[in-house]
Amino acid sequence: MQTERLKFRPYTTEDFSFFASLWADPDVVQFIGKGVTRSKEEARKSFDEWLIPGYRDGRGLYLIVLKESLVPIGHAGIVQQMIDGKKEYEIGYWLAKEFWGNGYATEAAIYFKNYAIHELGITRLTCLIQRNNKKSVSVASRLGMTLQKESTFNTIPVDVYSWAESQK
């Protein structure tokens, strides 16, 4: 699982410190959930109870590392979500702040869109994007996604961007 500049692999217990560092940065989590940082203990619970068990049928959030240095920079992948009572597949992507602005989120998201289509047989993908998250809107647009509707996700107002094979 790789692109020209990035490699993707499942998180392992050795990667917990990096995962916790993402949750500790207020800029990184500004548009994630309620936009609130998490303590190491809270991050550990999410890591142990959601992230690690989330690798099912090729889905989950995969650690992104720079190909040349193997430095972790974020995570991306396909996760199943309930949106307005319907199961949907979302492309998720987060990057550590020091790696913003290099096109890595777009590169990872394009990889996982193609992975979802060609490896997982998924024909419809979404991105749940909080209002004012212009960077994520830009990534979703580069994936060929369009604004489908406004919704709420875990009580947070979001815009649902989507792509379907029938849109091609």
CYANA upper distance limits for C-alpha pairs under 8 A (distance plus 0.5 A):
  1 MET  CA      7 LYS  CA      6.45
  1 MET  CA      8 PHE  CA      5.85
  1 MET  CA      9 ARG  CA      7.55
  2 GLN  CA      6 LEU  CA      6.00
  2 GLN  CA      7 LYS  CA      4.72
  2 GLN  CA      8 PHE  CA      6.39
  2 GLN  CA    111 TYR  CA      8.39
  3 THR  CA      7 LYS  CA      6.94
  3 THR  CA    107 GLU  CA      7.94
  3 THR  CA    108 ALA  CA      8.26
  3 THR  CA    111 TYR  CA      7.56
  4 GLU  CA     67 LYS  CA      8.35
  5 ARG  CA     66 LEU  CA      6.60
  5 ARG  CA     67 LYS  CA      5.82
  5 ARG  CA     68 GLU  CA      7.93
  6 LEU  CA     64 ILE  CA      7.02
  6 LEU  CA     65 VAL  CA      6.26
  6 LEU  CA     66 LEU  CA      5.30
  6 LEU  CA     67 LYS  CA      5.30
  6 LEU  CA    104 TYR  CA      8.38
  6 LEU  CA    108 ALA  CA      8.09
  7 LYS  CA     64 ILE  CA      6.30
  7 LYS  CA     65 VAL  CA      5.80
  7 LYS  CA     66 LEU  CA      6.80
  7 LYS  CA     67 LYS  CA      6.02
  7 LYS  CA     70 LEU  CA      8.45
  8 PHE  CA     62 TYR  CA      6.16
  8 PHE  CA     63 LEU  CA      6.00
  8 PHE  CA     64 ILE  CA      5.31
  8 PHE  CA     65 VAL  CA      6.93
  9 ARG  CA     62 TYR  CA      5.68
  9 ARG  CA     63 LEU  CA      5.85
  9 ARG  CA     64 ILE  CA      7.43
 10 PRO  CA     55 TYR  CA      8.27
 10 PRO  CA     61 LEU  CA      7.76
 10 PRO  CA     62 TYR  CA      5.24
 10 PRO  CA     63 LEU  CA      6.34
 11 TYR  CA     15 ASP  CA      6.52
 11 TYR  CA     16 PHE  CA      8.41
 11 TYR  CA     52 ILE  CA      7.44
 11 TYR  CA     62 TYR  CA      6.72
 11 TYR  CA     63 LEU  CA      6.09
 12 THR  CA     16 PHE  CA      7.80
 12 THR  CA     52 ILE  CA      8.16
 15 ASP  CA     19 PHE  CA      6.97
 16 PHE  CA     20 ALA  CA      6.57
 16 PHE  CA     44 ARG  CA      7.97
 16 PHE  CA     47 PHE  CA      7.81
 17 SER  CA     21 SER  CA      6.63
 18 PHE  CA     22 LEU  CA      7.04
 18 PHE  CA     72 PRO  CA      7.91
 19 PHE  CA     23 TRP  CA      7.22
 19 PHE  CA     43 ALA  CA      7.97
 19 PHE  CA     47 PHE  CA      8.23
 20 ALA  CA     24 ALA  CA      6.66
 20 ALA  CA     38 ARG  CA      8.35
 20 ALA  CA     39 SER  CA      8.26
 20 ALA  CA     40 LYS  CA      6.39
 20 ALA  CA     43 ALA  CA      5.98
 20 ALA  CA     44 ARG  CA      7.86
 21 SER  CA     25 ASP  CA      6.98
 22 LEU  CA     28 VAL  CA      6.82
 22 LEU  CA     29 VAL  CA      7.92
 22 LEU  CA     74 GLY  CA      8.22
 22 LEU  CA     95 LEU  CA      8.28
 22 LEU  CA     96 ALA  CA      6.61
 23 TRP  CA     28 VAL  CA      7.71
 23 TRP  CA     29 VAL  CA      6.80
 23 TRP  CA     37 THR  CA      5.85
 23 TRP  CA     38 ARG  CA      5.93
 23 TRP  CA     39 SER  CA      8.14
 23 TRP  CA     43 ALA  CA      7.19
 24 ALA  CA     29 VAL  CA      8.48
 24 ALA  CA     37 THR  CA      5.60
 24 ALA  CA     38 ARG  CA      6.28
 24 ALA  CA     39 SER  CA      7.23
 24 ALA  CA     40 LYS  CA      8.36
 25 ASP  CA     29 VAL  CA      6.97
 25 ASP  CA     37 THR  CA      6.92
 26 PRO  CA     30 GLN  CA      6.26
 26 PRO  CA     35 GLY  CA      7.90
 26 PRO  CA     36 VAL  CA      7.27
 26 PRO  CA     37 THR  CA      6.21
 27 ASP  CA     97 LYS  CA      7.61
 28 VAL  CA     32 ILE  CA      8.32
 28 VAL  CA     94 TRP  CA      7.84
 28 VAL  CA     95 LEU  CA      7.62
 28 VAL  CA     96 ALA  CA      6.97
 28 VAL  CA     97 LYS  CA      6.71
 29 VAL  CA     33 GLY  CA      8.12
 29 VAL  CA     35 GLY  CA      5.67
 29 VAL  CA     36 VAL  CA      6.88
 29 VAL  CA     37 THR  CA      6.86
 30 GLN  CA     34 LYS  CA      8.30
 30 GLN  CA     35 GLY  CA      4.75
 30 GLN  CA     36 VAL  CA      7.34
 31 PHE  CA     35 GLY  CA      5.80
 31 PHE  CA    129 ILE  CA      8.26
 31 PHE  CA    130 GLN  CA      6.50
 31 PHE  CA    133 ASN  CA      7.19
 32 ILE  CA     36 VAL  CA      8.30
 32 ILE  CA    130 GLN  CA      8.49
 33 GLY  CA    154 ASN  CA      8.00
 33 GLY  CA    156 ILE  CA      7.64
 34 LYS  CA    156 ILE  CA      7.44
 38 ARG  CA     42 GLU  CA      6.03
 38 ARG  CA     43 ALA  CA      6.36
 39 SER  CA     43 ALA  CA      6.58
 40 LYS  CA     44 ARG  CA      6.48
 41 GLU  CA     45 LYS  CA      6.86
 42 GLU  CA     46 SER  CA      6.94
 43 ALA  CA     47 PHE  CA      6.50
 44 ARG  CA     48 ASP  CA      6.48
 45 LYS  CA     49 GLU  CA      6.23
 45 LYS  CA     50 TRP  CA      8.26
 46 SER  CA     50 TRP  CA      5.70
 46 SER  CA     51 LEU  CA      6.82
 47 PHE  CA     51 LEU  CA      5.31
 47 PHE  CA     52 ILE  CA      6.54
 48 ASP  CA     52 ILE  CA      6.27
 48 ASP  CA     53 PRO  CA      7.74
 49 GLU  CA     53 PRO  CA      6.93
 50 TRP  CA     54 GLY  CA      6.23
 51 LEU  CA     55 TYR  CA      8.00
 51 LEU  CA     60 GLY  CA      7.72
 51 LEU  CA     61 LEU  CA      7.50
 54 GLY  CA     59 ARG  CA      7.67
 54 GLY  CA     60 GLY  CA      5.70
 54 GLY  CA     61 LEU  CA      8.15
 54 GLY  CA     79 VAL  CA      8.42
 55 TYR  CA     59 ARG  CA      5.88
 55 TYR  CA     60 GLY  CA      5.16
 55 TYR  CA     61 LEU  CA      8.09
 56 ARG  CA     60 GLY  CA      7.24
 57 ASP  CA    120 LEU  CA      8.36
 58 GLY  CA    120 LEU  CA      7.55
 59 ARG  CA     77 GLY  CA      7.21
 59 ARG  CA     78 ILE  CA      5.65
 59 ARG  CA     79 VAL  CA      6.42
 60 GLY  CA     77 GLY  CA      6.06
 60 GLY  CA     78 ILE  CA      5.95
 60 GLY  CA     79 VAL  CA      5.84
 61 LEU  CA     75 HIS  CA      6.39
 61 LEU  CA     76 ALA  CA      5.50
 61 LEU  CA     77 GLY  CA      4.90
 61 LEU  CA     78 ILE  CA      6.99
 61 LEU  CA     79 VAL  CA      7.58
 61 LEU  CA     92 GLY  CA      7.85
 62 TYR  CA     75 HIS  CA      5.75
 62 TYR  CA     76 ALA  CA      5.88
 62 TYR  CA     77 GLY  CA      6.23
 63 LEU  CA     72 PRO  CA      7.40
 63 LEU  CA     73 ILE  CA      8.31
 63 LEU  CA     74 GLY  CA      6.53
 63 LEU  CA     75 HIS  CA      4.89
 63 LEU  CA     76 ALA  CA      7.26
 64 ILE  CA     72 PRO  CA      6.24
 64 ILE  CA     73 ILE  CA      6.23
 64 ILE  CA     74 GLY  CA      5.66
 64 ILE  CA     75 HIS  CA      5.44
 64 ILE  CA     76 ALA  CA      7.38
 64 ILE  CA    108 ALA  CA      8.46
 65 VAL  CA     69 SER  CA      8.32
 65 VAL  CA     70 LEU  CA      5.52
 65 VAL  CA     71 VAL  CA      5.67
 65 VAL  CA     72 PRO  CA      4.65
 65 VAL  CA     73 ILE  CA      6.12
 65 VAL  CA     74 GLY  CA      7.81
 66 LEU  CA     70 LEU  CA      5.40
 66 LEU  CA     71 VAL  CA      5.91
 66 LEU  CA     72 PRO  CA      7.00
 66 LEU  CA     73 ILE  CA      7.50
 67 LYS  CA     71 VAL  CA      8.48
 73 ILE  CA     95 LEU  CA      6.22
 73 ILE  CA     96 ALA  CA      6.04
 73 ILE  CA     99 PHE  CA      7.03
 74 GLY  CA     93 TYR  CA      8.00
 74 GLY  CA     94 TRP  CA      5.89
 74 GLY  CA     95 LEU  CA      4.60
 74 GLY  CA     96 ALA  CA      6.11
 75 HIS  CA     93 TYR  CA      6.24
 75 HIS  CA     94 TRP  CA      5.99
 75 HIS  CA     95 LEU  CA      7.05
 76 ALA  CA     91 ILE  CA      7.73
 76 ALA  CA     92 GLY  CA      5.77
 76 ALA  CA     93 TYR  CA      4.62
 76 ALA  CA     94 TRP  CA      6.91
 76 ALA  CA    108 ALA  CA      7.04
 76 ALA  CA    109 ALA  CA      7.50
 76 ALA  CA    112 PHE  CA      8.12
 77 GLY  CA     91 ILE  CA      6.19
 77 GLY  CA     92 GLY  CA      6.01
 77 GLY  CA     93 TYR  CA      7.23
 77 GLY  CA    109 ALA  CA      8.06
 77 GLY  CA    112 PHE  CA      6.38
 78 ILE  CA     89 TYR  CA      6.85
 78 ILE  CA     90 GLU  CA      6.02
 78 ILE  CA     91 ILE  CA      5.27
 78 ILE  CA     92 GLY  CA      6.76
 78 ILE  CA    112 PHE  CA      7.41
 78 ILE  CA    116 ALA  CA      7.73
 79 VAL  CA     89 TYR  CA      6.19
 79 VAL  CA     90 GLU  CA      5.83
 79 VAL  CA     91 ILE  CA      7.14
 79 VAL  CA     92 GLY  CA      7.62
 80 GLN  CA     87 LYS  CA      7.16
 80 GLN  CA     88 GLU  CA      6.20
 80 GLN  CA     89 TYR  CA      5.10
 80 GLN  CA     90 GLU  CA      6.65
 81 GLN  CA     87 LYS  CA      6.25
 81 GLN  CA     88 GLU  CA      5.83
 81 GLN  CA     89 TYR  CA      6.63
 81 GLN  CA     90 GLU  CA      7.19
 82 MET  CA     86 LYS  CA      5.78
 82 MET  CA     87 LYS  CA      5.16
 82 MET  CA     88 GLU  CA      6.60
 83 ILE  CA     87 LYS  CA      6.88
 83 ILE  CA     88 GLU  CA      7.05
 83 ILE  CA    151 SER  CA      8.48
 83 ILE  CA    153 PHE  CA      7.44
 84 ASP  CA    151 SER  CA      7.89
 84 ASP  CA    152 THR  CA      8.39
 88 GLU  CA    124 ARG  CA      8.26
 88 GLU  CA    125 LEU  CA      7.54
 88 GLU  CA    126 THR  CA      7.50
 89 TYR  CA    122 ILE  CA      8.46
 89 TYR  CA    124 ARG  CA      7.63
 89 TYR  CA    125 LEU  CA      5.77
 89 TYR  CA    126 THR  CA      6.55
 90 GLU  CA    125 LEU  CA      6.11
 90 GLU  CA    126 THR  CA      5.08
 90 GLU  CA    127 CYS  CA      5.77
 90 GLU  CA    128 LEU  CA      7.76
 91 ILE  CA    109 ALA  CA      7.21
 91 ILE  CA    112 PHE  CA      7.50
 91 ILE  CA    113 LYS  CA      7.65
 91 ILE  CA    125 LEU  CA      7.32
 91 ILE  CA    126 THR  CA      6.81
 91 ILE  CA    127 CYS  CA      6.24
 92 GLY  CA    109 ALA  CA      8.04
 92 GLY  CA    127 CYS  CA      7.42
 93 TYR  CA    105 ALA  CA      6.85
 93 TYR  CA    108 ALA  CA      8.01
 93 TYR  CA    109 ALA  CA      7.34
 94 TRP  CA    105 ALA  CA      7.70
 95 LEU  CA     99 PHE  CA      6.94
 95 LEU  CA    100 TRP  CA      7.17
 95 LEU  CA    105 ALA  CA      7.48
 96 ALA  CA    100 TRP  CA      7.57
 99 PHE  CA    104 TYR  CA      8.09
100 TRP  CA    104 TYR  CA      7.97
100 TRP  CA    105 ALA  CA      8.43
103 GLY  CA    107 GLU  CA      6.63
104 TYR  CA    108 ALA  CA      6.53
105 ALA  CA    109 ALA  CA      6.48
105 ALA  CA    139 VAL  CA      7.62
106 THR  CA    110 ILE  CA      6.50
106 THR  CA    139 VAL  CA      5.87
106 THR  CA    142 ARG  CA      7.78
106 THR  CA    143 LEU  CA      8.47
107 GLU  CA    111 TYR  CA      6.76
108 ALA  CA    112 PHE  CA      6.77
109 ALA  CA    113 LYS  CA      6.57
109 ALA  CA    139 VAL  CA      8.03
109 ALA  CA    143 LEU  CA      7.94
110 ILE  CA    114 ASN  CA      6.78
110 ILE  CA    143 LEU  CA      6.77
111 TYR  CA    115 TYR  CA      6.53
112 PHE  CA    116 ALA  CA      6.34
113 LYS  CA    117 ILE  CA      6.80
113 LYS  CA    125 LEU  CA      8.20
113 LYS  CA    143 LEU  CA      8.03
114 ASN  CA    118 HIS  CA      6.38
114 ASN  CA    119 GLU  CA      8.32
115 TYR  CA    119 GLU  CA      5.66
115 TYR  CA    120 LEU  CA      7.20
116 ALA  CA    120 LEU  CA      5.32
116 ALA  CA    121 GLY  CA      6.69
116 ALA  CA    122 ILE  CA      5.89
116 ALA  CA    123 THR  CA      8.46
117 ILE  CA    121 GLY  CA      5.39
117 ILE  CA    122 ILE  CA      5.42
117 ILE  CA    123 THR  CA      6.62
118 HIS  CA    122 ILE  CA      8.30
123 THR  CA    164 ALA  CA      6.12
123 THR  CA    165 GLU  CA      5.64
124 ARG  CA    162 SER  CA      7.67
124 ARG  CA    163 TRP  CA      6.18
124 ARG  CA    164 ALA  CA      4.66
124 ARG  CA    165 GLU  CA      6.81
125 LEU  CA    162 SER  CA      6.07
125 LEU  CA    163 TRP  CA      5.80
125 LEU  CA    164 ALA  CA      6.86
126 THR  CA    145 MET  CA      8.20
126 THR  CA    160 VAL  CA      7.10
126 THR  CA    161 TYR  CA      5.94
126 THR  CA    162 SER  CA      4.71
126 THR  CA    163 TRP  CA      6.88
127 CYS  CA    140 ALA  CA      7.39
127 CYS  CA    160 VAL  CA      6.42
127 CYS  CA    161 TYR  CA      5.61
127 CYS  CA    162 SER  CA      6.84
128 LEU  CA    153 PHE  CA      8.49
128 LEU  CA    158 VAL  CA      6.52
128 LEU  CA    159 ASP  CA      6.40
128 LEU  CA    160 VAL  CA      5.41
128 LEU  CA    161 TYR  CA      6.95
129 ILE  CA    133 ASN  CA      7.14
129 ILE  CA    136 SER  CA      7.19
129 ILE  CA    137 VAL  CA      7.50
129 ILE  CA    158 VAL  CA      5.82
129 ILE  CA    159 ASP  CA      5.71
129 ILE  CA    160 VAL  CA      6.92
129 ILE  CA    161 TYR  CA      7.90
130 GLN  CA    156 ILE  CA      8.18
130 GLN  CA    157 PRO  CA      6.94
130 GLN  CA    158 VAL  CA      4.91
130 GLN  CA    159 ASP  CA      6.60
131 ARG  CA    157 PRO  CA      7.74
131 ARG  CA    158 VAL  CA      6.50
131 ARG  CA    159 ASP  CA      7.04
133 ASN  CA    137 VAL  CA      6.97
134 LYS  CA    138 SER  CA      6.69
135 LYS  CA    139 VAL  CA      6.95
136 SER  CA    140 ALA  CA      6.62
137 VAL  CA    141 SER  CA      6.60
138 SER  CA    142 ARG  CA      6.82
139 VAL  CA    143 LEU  CA      7.00
140 ALA  CA    144 GLY  CA      7.19
140 ALA  CA    145 MET  CA      5.83
140 ALA  CA    146 THR  CA      8.00
140 ALA  CA    161 TYR  CA      7.49
141 SER  CA    145 MET  CA      5.60
141 SER  CA    146 THR  CA      6.98
143 LEU  CA    163 TRP  CA      8.35
144 GLY  CA    163 TRP  CA      6.91
145 MET  CA    161 TYR  CA      6.20
145 MET  CA    162 SER  CA      5.35
145 MET  CA    163 TRP  CA      5.18
146 THR  CA    161 TYR  CA      5.67
146 THR  CA    162 SER  CA      6.13
146 THR  CA    163 TRP  CA      7.30
147 LEU  CA    159 ASP  CA      7.34
147 LEU  CA    160 VAL  CA      6.49
147 LEU  CA    161 TYR  CA      4.85
147 LEU  CA    162 SER  CA      7.06
148 GLN  CA    159 ASP  CA      8.10
148 GLN  CA    160 VAL  CA      6.09
148 GLN  CA    161 TYR  CA      5.84
148 GLN  CA    162 SER  CA      6.66
149 LYS  CA    159 ASP  CA      6.51
149 LYS  CA    160 VAL  CA      5.89
149 LYS  CA    161 TYR  CA      7.79
150 GLU  CA    157 PRO  CA      7.87
150 GLU  CA    158 VAL  CA      6.48
150 GLU  CA    159 ASP  CA      5.05
150 GLU  CA    160 VAL  CA      6.50
151 SER  CA    157 PRO  CA      6.38
151 SER  CA    158 VAL  CA      5.88
151 SER  CA    159 ASP  CA      6.59
151 SER  CA    160 VAL  CA      7.33
152 THR  CA    156 ILE  CA      5.62
152 THR  CA    157 PRO  CA      4.83
152 THR  CA    158 VAL  CA      5.91
153 PHE  CA    157 PRO  CA      6.97
153 PHE  CA    158 VAL  CA      7.03
163 TRP  CA    167 GLN  CA      7.31
164 ALA  CA    168 LYS  CA      7.89
